[in-house]
Amino acid sequence: MEKNAKIYVAGHRGMVGSAIVRELKRQGYNNIITRTHRELDLCRQDAVEKFFAEEKPDYVFLAAAKVGGIVANSEALADFMYQNMTLEMNVIHSAWQNGCKKLEFLGSSCIYPRMAPQPMKEDCLLTSPLEQTNEAYALAKISGLKYCEYLNRQYGTDYISVMPTNLYGPNDNYHPTHSHVVPALIRRFHEAKEQGLEEVTCWGDGSPLREFLYVDDLANLCVFLMNNYSGNETVNAGTGKEMTIKALTELVADVVGYKGRILWDTSKPNGTPRKLLDVSKATALGWTAFTPLRRGLELSYEDFLSNPMRAER
């Protein structure tokens, strides 16, 4: 990407989009276009078409999405599928119609089968059933990356996709029921510490294995891929390291400074038993994650404390 190229970051207020904007600015890109949801509703095809026709960005990072944890995904299946699929198709299609040089689509590792061989390679996509708790979101993301692939094959575009593992970091969503595991734990332990609670109950039994990537590391990879990768197959974004939810929970409690007991409600779902990405493709391209988990959690907690209103989202 040329330093003065017009770059549109869709979803710049979210955790991923804001990290991409920070990384672009850090690397000296100075012509970044953004729009708030109020300024541009990506689910409205006419509005998206008008925006692209007027702005004609050279490059697009598609980080906008309706996201949430197990509860949100389970309770709003139709919303997750409709909103994600609609905004993806609108943005990707309009980018193609208006001569966008390159587009990068941001997905999620939940696109891979529930019982995929571990660690999960990019080519295991669509080889067996998905995890039911986030199937709607996964199907929408699969549609987005496949549309990029089909445009490449039919029209010769240079559209790529990247599939991150579980993300955390600045500007995360700390909603008590609609957030992902790391921000949910940060908020829960912070409030328990503030209220002097002797115990905190967490969902499941703590046995599932998960991988966690600091969002600024992902943003660095996203810019790296825009400059160094072309291809129809997605690229996994992760650390290649995993830990149990129980170990993560204890680590977050320690970072937050909560000293009480941690209990487990085994009547609640665990989700996928294991979800580790094979990151050998990104490694072969010359990129590896660089933020240690504990340091990333410390930075995340600092971010949480710096903006109390964020916890209300």
Secondary structure, DSSP 8 states (H G I E B T S, - for coil): --TTS-EEEETTTSHHHHHHHHHHHHTT---EE---TTT--TT-HHHHHHHHHHH--SEEEE-------HHHHHH-HHHHHHHHHHHHHHHHHHHHHTT-SEEEEE--GGGS-TT--SSB-GGGTTSS---GGGHHHHHHHHHHHHHHHHHHHHH---EEEEEE-EEE-TT----TTTS-HHHHHHHHHHHHHHHT-SEEEEES-S--EE-EEEHHHHHHHHHHHHHH---SS-EEES-S--EEHHHHHHHHHHHHT--SEEEEETTS----SEE-B--HHHHHHT------HHHHHHHHHHHHHH-GGGGG-
